[in-house]
Amino acid sequence: MIYLATPSTPAVRDAMASGRLGAMLTAGSWRNLNDEASGRFPWIGLDNECFSTKAWDEQRWVDWLHDMLPRLPEVLFAVVPDVVGDHEATLERWYRYAPMVQHLGYPAAFVLQDGVTSEEIPWDSGIGAIFTGGSTEFKLSQTAWDIAQEARDRNVWTHLGRCNSFVRLRAAASGDLHGRGTYDSADGTYLAFGPDRNLPKLLSWLDWIDHNQPLMANTAGKVPA
């Protein structure tokens, strides 16, 4: 399980450089990093800022993807623009923007939003990753977990957005208590709120998951404090 976070402090960036975390970047966060800090991330996710930015800037996003091309080998996926909570609008944006992302060579991530079904996912259009977004209710639904499992069966990278607790991180890594779904990576804002305090805790969660993952399908295990 790879956890992608914002490279907010030297300690967080050191954890990324050592491979204990990955970096979830946006056009805005990337421009706030100096060359020394930004050159040490072995795993990178490229987000599109559609969730966090009310007035999404298409040209800023396109220019940034071109700027990031030297880092292509480290990029796990680039999130194609989506519309929060709206599958139909997200699908329209996929067909508009995914060809450009794919032409640049990035694994293009399709965002799952409320209202999606497996039959409506453009599996044959070069999807490089599935990114589970949408409302919390949708994110934890049977539909979302089933689609994530189908993506893994198709050898498509799977990612869970807004994952900010050990319980959800453990479920993302191993499937929930009913055995549904598994994710290759997750991201969240957990480190944004007190990174000095929360970084050791997050790393302990990831260490526990890495150590116990072969057993987690069959036992609840001991949750670290």
Backbone as numpy.savetxt, mean C-alpha at the origin, in Angstrom:
# Nx Ny Nz CAx CAy CAz Cx Cy Cz
5.68 -9.57 5.11 4.84 -8.37 5.11 5.71 -7.13 5.11
5.47 -6.24 4.17 6.19 -4.98 4.09 5.23 -3.86 4.50
5.65 -3.06 5.46 4.83 -1.93 5.89 5.44 -0.66 5.32
4.63 0.09 4.58 5.07 1.32 3.95 4.60 2.51 4.77
5.52 3.40 5.08 5.21 4.56 5.93 5.81 5.82 5.32
5.40 6.95 5.85 5.99 8.22 5.44 7.36 8.37 6.09
8.40 8.69 5.33 9.76 8.82 5.90 9.91 10.12 6.68
9.33 10.15 7.87 9.15 11.41 8.59 10.32 11.83 9.45
11.08 10.88 10.01 12.17 11.22 10.92 13.42 10.43 10.54
14.58 10.84 11.03 15.81 10.06 10.76 15.69 8.61 11.20
15.05 8.35 12.34 14.92 6.97 12.82 14.04 6.15 11.89
12.97 6.74 11.40 12.09 6.04 10.45 12.84 5.78 9.15
13.59 6.77 8.69 14.34 6.58 7.44 15.44 5.54 7.62
16.04 5.45 8.79 17.03 4.41 9.06 16.38 3.02 8.98
15.16 2.90 9.52 14.45 1.62 9.46 14.14 1.25 8.01
13.86 2.25 7.19 13.62 1.99 5.77 14.89 1.58 5.07
15.99 2.25 5.38 17.27 1.95 4.74 17.72 0.52 5.06
17.39 0.05 6.26 17.80 -1.30 6.67 16.84 -2.37 6.18
15.75 -1.97 5.52 14.80 -2.93 4.99 13.74 -3.36 5.97
13.64 -2.72 7.13 12.62 -3.09 8.10 11.28 -2.43 7.78
11.31 -1.36 7.03 10.11 -0.69 6.56 10.29 -0.32 5.09
9.18 -0.02 4.42 9.22 0.57 3.10 8.69 2.00 3.18
8.86 2.74 2.11 8.43 4.14 2.07 7.21 4.29 1.17
6.16 4.91 1.71 5.02 5.31 0.89 5.18 6.79 0.59
5.36 7.11 -0.68 5.70 8.47 -1.08 4.60 9.09 -1.92
4.53 10.40 -1.84 3.68 11.20 -2.72 4.55 12.30 -3.32
4.00 13.01 -4.28 4.76 14.11 -4.88 5.18 15.10 -3.81
4.30 15.39 -2.87 4.62 16.35 -1.83 5.67 15.86 -0.86
5.54 14.62 -0.38 6.51 14.11 0.59 7.88 13.92 -0.04
7.92 13.54 -1.30 9.21 13.33 -1.97 10.00 14.63 -2.06
9.34 15.70 -2.35 10.04 16.98 -2.52 10.53 17.55 -1.20
10.06 17.00 -0.09 10.54 17.45 1.22 11.77 16.68 1.70
12.23 15.72 0.90 13.39 14.91 1.29 14.63 15.41 0.57
15.76 15.32 1.25 17.01 15.62 0.56 17.52 14.37 -0.14
18.52 14.53 -1.00 19.00 13.42 -1.80 19.55 12.28 -0.95
20.24 12.62 0.14 20.81 11.58 0.99 19.71 10.72 1.61
18.67 11.35 2.13 17.59 10.60 2.76 16.82 9.78 1.74
16.53 10.37 0.58 15.68 9.69 -0.39 16.39 8.57 -1.13
17.70 8.52 -1.04 18.44 7.50 -1.78 18.56 6.18 -1.07
17.92 6.03 0.10 18.16 4.84 0.91 16.93 3.97 1.10
15.95 4.06 0.22 14.72 3.30 0.40 14.69 2.11 -0.56
14.80 0.89 -0.05 14.80 -0.27 -0.94 13.42 -0.66 -1.43
12.37 -0.27 -0.71 10.99 -0.57 -1.11 10.19 0.72 -1.11
9.54 0.99 -2.25 8.82 2.25 -2.40 7.44 1.99 -2.99
6.42 2.62 -2.42 5.10 2.70 -3.03 4.84 4.14 -3.44
4.30 4.35 -4.62 4.02 5.69 -5.12 2.52 5.94 -5.05
2.10 6.74 -4.07 0.68 7.06 -3.92 0.33 8.26 -4.80
-0.95 8.47 -4.99 -1.37 9.49 -5.96 -1.94 10.76 -5.34
-2.07 10.80 -4.00 -2.57 11.97 -3.27 -4.07 12.21 -3.45
-4.79 11.29 -4.09 -6.22 11.50 -4.29 -6.99 11.45 -2.97
-6.50 10.67 -2.00 -7.19 10.56 -0.72 -6.96 11.80 0.14
-5.74 12.33 0.09 -5.37 13.39 1.02 -5.49 14.80 0.43
-5.69 14.91 -0.86 -5.71 16.21 -1.53 -7.09 16.47 -2.14
-7.76 17.51 -1.69 -9.09 17.82 -2.22 -9.02 18.23 -3.68
-8.06 19.07 -4.02 -7.90 19.53 -5.40 -6.72 18.77 -6.02
-7.00 17.55 -6.50 -5.93 16.72 -7.04 -5.33 17.37 -8.28
-4.00 17.39 -8.35 -3.28 18.05 -9.43 -2.70 16.99 -10.37
-3.36 16.79 -11.49 -2.95 15.76 -12.45 -1.52 15.99 -12.95
-1.21 17.22 -13.36 0.10 17.49 -13.93 1.21 17.29 -12.92
0.99 17.69 -11.68 1.98 17.47 -10.62 2.27 15.98 -10.45
1.21 15.17 -10.49 1.37 13.72 -10.35 2.13 13.13 -11.53
1.77 13.53 -12.74 2.45 13.02 -13.94 3.93 13.41 -13.93
4.22 14.66 -13.62 5.61 15.12 -13.58 6.41 14.33 -12.55
5.78 14.06 -11.41 6.47 13.32 -10.35 6.80 11.90 -10.77
5.88 11.23 -11.46 6.16 9.87 -11.93 7.38 9.87 -12.86
7.49 10.88 -13.69 8.68 10.98 -14.55 9.93 11.24 -13.71
9.82 12.07 -12.69 10.96 12.35 -11.82 11.44 11.09 -11.10
10.50 10.18 -10.81 10.83 8.98 -10.02 11.38 7.84 -10.86
11.47 8.00 -12.17 11.90 6.90 -13.02 13.27 6.33 -12.65
14.24 7.15 -12.19 15.51 6.55 -11.75 15.36 5.56 -10.59
14.25 5.64 -9.86 14.01 4.74 -8.72 13.10 3.56 -9.09
12.85 3.37 -10.37 11.93 2.33 -10.82 12.22 0.95 -10.23
13.48 0.52 -10.12 13.72 -0.82 -9.58 13.23 -1.03 -8.15
13.12 0.06 -7.38 12.68 -0.07 -5.99 11.16 0.04 -5.84
10.46 0.43 -6.89 9.03 0.72 -6.78 8.22 -0.57 -6.82
7.44 -0.80 -5.75 6.56 -1.96 -5.69 5.32 -1.75 -6.55
4.80 -0.53 -6.55 3.63 -0.21 -7.35 3.45 1.31 -7.38
2.74 1.78 -8.40 2.30 3.17 -8.48 0.79 3.16 -8.52
0.17 3.90 -7.59 -1.28 3.87 -7.46 -1.92 4.75 -8.54
-2.72 4.15 -9.38 -3.43 4.90 -10.42 -4.51 5.75 -9.75
-4.72 6.98 -10.20 -5.72 7.85 -9.59 -7.07 7.17 -9.41
-7.67 7.43 -8.25 -8.95 6.82 -7.89 -9.87 7.89 -7.33
-11.11 7.50 -7.04 -12.08 8.38 -6.40 -12.55 7.66 -5.15
-12.32 8.25 -4.00 -12.57 7.58 -2.73 -14.04 7.19 -2.60
-14.26 5.90 -2.33 -15.61 5.41 -2.09 -16.46 5.21 -3.33
-15.89 5.32 -4.53 -16.68 5.27 -5.77 -15.98 4.38 -6.78
-16.45 3.15 -6.92 -15.82 2.21 -7.85 -15.97 2.65 -9.30
-17.16 3.09 -9.69 -17.38 3.43 -11.10 -16.46 4.56 -11.54
-16.33 5.59 -10.72 -15.45 6.70 -11.07 -13.99 6.27 -11.06
-13.64 5.37 -10.14 -12.27 4.85 -10.09 -11.96 4.04 -11.33
-12.91 3.24 -11.79 -12.71 2.46 -13.01 -12.50 3.36 -14.21
-13.25 4.46 -14.29 -13.08 5.41 -15.38 -11.67 6.00 -15.35
-11.19 6.36 -14.17 -9.84 6.90 -14.07 -8.79 5.85 -14.41
-9.05 4.59 -14.09 -8.10 3.54 -14.42 -7.85 3.49 -15.93
-8.90 3.47 -16.70 -8.75 3.39 -18.16 -8.11 4.65 -18.72
-8.28 5.76 -18.03 -7.70 7.01 -18.51 -6.20 7.08 -18.20
-5.79 6.64 -17.01 -4.42 6.89 -16.55 -3.52 5.66 -16.49
-4.07 4.46 -16.37 -3.23 3.28 -16.23 -2.29 3.08 -17.42
-2.72 3.30 -18.67 -1.79 3.09 -19.79 -0.52 3.93 -19.67
-0.64 5.16 -19.18 0.54 6.01 -19.02 1.46 5.46 -17.94
0.89 5.03 -16.82 1.68 4.46 -15.73 2.42 3.21 -16.22
1.72 2.37 -16.94 2.32 1.14 -17.46 3.39 1.43 -18.51
3.15 2.45 -19.34 4.13 2.82 -20.36 5.44 3.25 -19.72
5.37 3.90 -18.57 6.59 4.31 -17.86 7.31 3.13 -17.22
6.63 2.00 -17.11 7.26 0.80 -16.57 6.88 0.46 -15.14
6.00 1.26 -14.53 5.60 1.00 -13.16 4.54 -0.10 -13.08
4.57 -0.94 -12.04 3.43 -1.82 -11.77 2.24 -0.95 -11.35
1.18 -0.95 -12.14 0.04 -0.05 -11.92 -0.92 -0.69 -10.92
-1.22 0.04 -9.84 -2.10 -0.47 -8.80 -3.53 0.03 -9.02
-4.46 -0.91 -9.07 -5.88 -0.59 -9.17 -6.45 -0.55 -7.76
-7.16 0.54 -7.43 -7.68 0.73 -6.08 -9.09 0.15 -5.97
-9.27 -0.74 -5.02 -10.61 -1.28 -4.74 -11.38 -0.25 -3.92
-12.56 0.10 -4.40 -13.42 1.05 -3.72 -14.81 0.45 -3.50
-15.58 1.07 -2.63 -16.93 0.60 -2.34 -17.71 0.40 -3.64
-18.38 -0.74 -3.74 -19.19 -1.04 -4.91 -18.54 -1.97 -5.90
-17.26 -2.27 -5.75 -16.56 -3.14 -6.69 -16.96 -4.59 -6.49
-16.94 -5.35 -7.57 -17.05 -6.80 -7.52 -15.90 -7.36 -8.34
-15.58 -8.62 -8.11 -14.47 -9.23 -8.86 -14.72 -9.19 -10.36
-15.97 -9.37 -10.75 -16.30 -9.39 -12.17 -16.06 -8.06 -12.85
-16.05 -6.97 -12.07 -15.88 -5.63 -12.65 -14.44 -5.16 -12.64
-13.52 -5.95 -12.11 -12.12 -5.56 -12.07 -11.47 -5.84 -13.43
-10.75 -4.90 -14.00 -10.14 -5.09 -15.33 -8.87 -5.94 -15.25
-9.04 -7.19 -14.87 -7.88 -8.08 -14.66 -7.00 -8.18 -15.91
-7.60 -8.09 -17.08 -6.85 -8.29 -18.32 -6.23 -7.01 -18.87
-6.19 -5.94 -18.05 -5.66 -4.66 -18.54 -4.31 -4.32 -17.92
-3.57 -5.34 -17.50 -2.21 -5.10 -17.01 -2.12 -4.64 -15.57
-3.05 -5.05 -14.73 -2.99 -4.69 -13.31 -1.72 -5.27 -12.69
-0.92 -4.39 -12.07 0.30 -4.84 -11.41 0.14 -5.03 -9.93
-0.92 -4.43 -9.35 -1.18 -4.55 -7.93 -2.64 -4.21 -7.66
-3.17 -4.80 -6.60 -4.47 -4.45 -6.07 -4.25 -3.70 -4.77
-4.85 -2.53 -4.66 -4.72 -1.69 -3.47 -6.12 -1.56 -2.86
-6.31 -2.13 -1.68 -7.62 -2.08 -1.04 -7.79 -0.76 -0.31
-8.67 0.08 -0.85 -8.98 1.36 -0.24 -10.43 1.40 0.18
-11.09 2.53 0.00 -12.50 2.64 0.33 -12.76 2.86 1.80
-14.02 2.73 2.17 -14.42 2.92 3.56 -13.89 1.78 4.43
-13.86 2.02 5.73 -13.43 0.96 6.65 -14.35 -0.24 6.54
-15.64 -0.01 6.42 -16.59 -1.11 6.28 -16.27 -1.97 5.07
-15.99 -1.30 3.93 -15.65 -2.06 2.72 -14.32 -2.77 2.88
-13.34 -2.07 3.43 -11.99 -2.62 3.56 -11.98 -3.95 4.32
-12.87 -4.08 5.31 -12.93 -5.27 6.14 -14.01 -6.25 5.68
-14.60 -6.01 4.52 -15.70 -6.83 4.05 -15.22 -8.13 3.42
-16.15 -9.08 3.32 -15.86 -10.34 2.63 -15.44 -10.09 1.19
-16.11 -9.15 0.52 -15.79 -8.85 -0.87 -14.32 -8.44 -1.03
-13.87 -7.52 -0.19 -12.48 -7.05 -0.30 -11.49 -8.17 -0.05
-11.73 -8.98 0.97 -10.80 -10.07 1.27 -10.80 -11.11 0.16
-11.96 -11.40 -0.40 -12.02 -12.39 -1.48 -11.28 -11.89 -2.72
-11.42 -10.61 -3.03 -10.72 -10.07 -4.19 -9.21 -10.09 -3.96
-8.78 -9.78 -2.74 -7.35 -9.86 -2.43 -6.82 -11.27 -2.64
-7.59 -12.26 -2.21 -7.15 -13.63 -2.40 -7.11 -14.00 -3.88
-8.10 -13.53 -4.63 -8.09 -13.80 -6.07 -6.87 -13.16 -6.74
-6.55 -11.95 -6.31 -5.36 -11.28 -6.86 -4.11 -12.11 -6.59
-3.97 -12.62 -5.38 -2.80 -13.45 -5.07 -2.79 -14.71 -5.93
-3.95 -15.28 -6.14 -4.03 -16.46 -7.01 -3.59 -16.14 -8.43
-3.75 -14.89 -8.82 -3.34 -14.43 -10.15 -1.91 -13.89 -10.15
-1.20 -14.03 -9.04 0.17 -13.52 -8.88 0.24 -12.01 -9.03
-0.78 -11.33 -8.54 -0.82 -9.87 -8.52 -0.52 -9.40 -7.10
0.36 -8.41 -6.97 0.72 -7.86 -5.65 -0.52 -7.32 -4.95
-0.63 -7.54 -3.64 -1.79 -7.08 -2.89 -1.35 -6.14 -1.77
-2.09 -5.05 -1.62 -1.74 -4.02 -0.64 -2.99 -3.53 0.08
-2.88 -3.38 1.41 -3.99 -2.89 2.22 -3.68 -1.48 2.71
-4.54 -0.53 2.38 -4.35 0.84 2.82 -4.92 1.09 4.20
-4.40 2.14 4.87 -4.87 2.57 6.18 -4.92 1.42 7.18
-3.75 0.88 7.45 -3.60 -0.24 8.37 -2.83 0.27 9.58
-3.53 0.55 10.68 -2.92 1.29 11.79 -3.04 0.59 13.15
-3.19 -0.73 13.14 -3.24 -1.47 14.40 -2.61 -2.84 14.19
-2.18 -3.45 15.30 -1.61 -4.79 15.18 -2.65 -5.78 14.69
-3.88 -5.65 15.17 -4.92 -6.60 14.77 -5.12 -6.58 13.26
-5.20 -5.36 12.69 -5.41 -5.28 11.25 -4.16 -5.69 10.47
-3.00 -5.36 10.98 -1.76 -5.74 10.32 -1.60 -7.26 10.31
-1.91 -7.88 11.42 -1.84 -9.34 11.51 -2.82 -9.98 10.54
-4.04 -9.44 10.46 -5.02 -9.95 9.51 -4.54 -9.78 8.07
-3.93 -8.64 7.78 -3.43 -8.40 6.42 -2.36 -9.40 6.04
-1.51 -9.77 6.99 -0.40 -10.66 6.71 -0.83 -12.11 6.56
-1.84 -12.52 7.32 -2.13 -13.95 7.40 -3.53 -14.34 7.00
-4.41 -13.36 6.76 -5.82 -13.65 6.64 -6.46 -13.40 7.99
-7.75 -13.06 7.99 -8.40 -12.78 9.26 -8.76 -14.07 9.97
-9.50 -13.97 11.04 -9.81 -15.15 11.85 -10.61 -16.19 11.08
-11.21 -15.81 9.97 -11.96 -16.75 9.15 -11.13 -17.24 7.95
-9.85 -16.88 7.93 -8.97 -17.36 6.87 -9.11 -16.63 5.56
-9.66 -15.42 5.57 -9.91 -14.71 4.32 -8.74 -13.79 3.97
-8.19 -14.02 2.80 -7.28 -13.04 2.21 -5.91 -12.92 2.85
-4.97 -12.46 2.08 -3.61 -12.21 2.53 -3.04 -11.07 1.70
-2.29 -10.19 2.35 -1.70 -9.04 1.66 -0.17 -9.11 1.71
0.45 -8.64 0.63 1.91 -8.57 0.57 2.45 -7.36 1.31
1.67 -6.29 1.35 2.12 -5.05 1.99 0.92 -4.28 2.53
1.23 -3.31 3.37 0.20 -2.44 3.95 0.83 -1.08 4.21
-0.02 -0.09 4.42 0.49 1.23 4.80 -0.47 1.85 5.80
-0.02 2.92 6.42 -0.87 3.62 7.36 -0.18 4.86 7.89
-0.90 5.58 8.74 -0.37 6.81 9.33 0.04 6.60 10.78
0.22 5.35 11.20 0.51 5.06 12.60 1.75 5.82 13.08
2.76 5.92 12.23 3.99 6.59 12.64 3.87 8.11 12.61
2.84 8.61 11.99 2.68 10.07 11.92 2.33 10.66 13.28
1.79 9.85 14.16 1.37 10.32 15.47 2.33 9.79 16.53
3.39 10.55 16.78 4.39 10.13 17.75 5.34 9.09 17.19
6.10 9.41 16.14 6.98 8.40 15.53 8.03 7.85 16.50
8.57 8.67 17.39 9.58 8.16 18.32 9.00 7.10 19.24
7.75 7.30 19.65 7.10 6.34 20.52 6.58 5.12 19.75
6.04 5.36 18.56 5.34 4.29 17.84 6.24 3.44 16.96
7.41 3.95 16.57 8.29 3.17 15.71 8.71 1.85 16.36
9.20 1.85 17.61 9.58 0.55 18.22 8.41 -0.42 18.29
7.22 0.10 18.58 6.05 -0.78 18.66 5.71 -1.38 17.30
5.72 -0.54 16.24 5.43 -1.04 14.90 6.45 -2.09 14.48
7.72 -1.83 14.73 8.75 -2.81 14.36 8.58 -4.10 15.13
8.13 -4.03 16.39 7.90 -5.25 17.16 6.74 -6.04 16.56
5.71 -5.34 16.07 4.60 -6.03 15.41 5.10 -6.78 14.17
5.90 -6.09 13.36 6.39 -6.70 12.12 7.31 -7.87 12.42
8.17 -7.74 13.44 9.04 -8.85 13.82 8.21 -10.05 14.26
7.17 -9.79 15.04 6.31 -10.87 15.51 5.64 -11.58 14.33
5.14 -10.79 13.39 4.47 -11.36 12.22 5.45 -12.19 11.39
6.65 -11.66 11.15 7.64 -12.40 10.36 7.99 -13.72 11.03
8.08 -13.71 12.36 8.46 -14.92 13.09 7.33 -15.94 13.15
6.09 -15.46 13.23 4.96 -16.34 13.46 4.10 -16.60 12.23
4.42 -15.98 11.12 3.55 -16.08 9.95 3.27 -17.52 9.53
4.25 -18.45 9.56 3.92 -19.82 9.16 2.87 -20.47 10.06
2.71 -19.97 11.29 1.78 -20.58 12.24 0.45 -19.85 12.31
0.38 -18.63 11.79 -0.78 -17.79 12.07 -2.07 -18.30 11.43
-1.97 -19.13 10.41 -3.18 -19.64 9.80 -3.90 -20.62 10.73
-3.17 -21.17 11.71 -3.74 -22.19 12.56 -3.80 -21.85 14.03
-3.19 -20.74 14.44 -3.19 -20.39 15.85 -3.26 -18.89 16.00
-3.93 -18.43 17.05 -4.03 -17.00 17.28 -2.73 -16.41 17.75
-1.89 -17.19 18.42 -0.60 -16.71 18.87 -0.74 -15.69 20.01
0.37 -15.14 20.40 0.39 -14.15 21.49 0.61 -12.77 20.90
-0.31 -11.88 21.18 -0.23 -10.53 20.65 0.77 -9.74 21.47
1.77 -9.12 20.83 2.74 -8.33 21.59 2.10 -7.09 22.17
2.63 -6.61 23.28 2.07 -5.43 23.93 2.32 -4.20 23.07
